[in-house]
Amino acid sequence: MKWLVLVLVLFLAACSQSTPTGNVVADEAQVVHVSVQGANYVFSEDSVDSSRPVKLVFDAAKLPGCSRVVTVPQYGAKKMITPEDNEITFEPLGSGPVRVACSMNMYTGELMVR
């Protein structure tokens, strides 16, 4: 019986460190705030490190029209940004530009991974 309790405790501890977008520990992620200017997504950082997860945090109240439906095609991410759910987290697969676009491709931006 003790081993069952131990397994359950270890399982719950492991689950509490993951996020809905993958097995990413939130404290390790690089946080990049994203806003819209004109037809462009604008990032608070020019580049991010390829060795750490990236958390894109969108200002939902200031996203016009279709810019609220965000895609990150390289990572298969697509999300309707809301005030309650305004983050997309991914783990870079290497260096180079990461394209962010709205579902209609009217709003775009690139974040450089180094």
Protein Blocks (a to p, Z undefined) as FASTA:
>chain_A
ZZmmmmmmmmmmmmmmpcfkbccdfklpccdddddehjaccdfbfbdcfkbccdddddfk
lcghjllpccdfknopacdddfklccdcdddfbecddddddfkomagcddddZZ
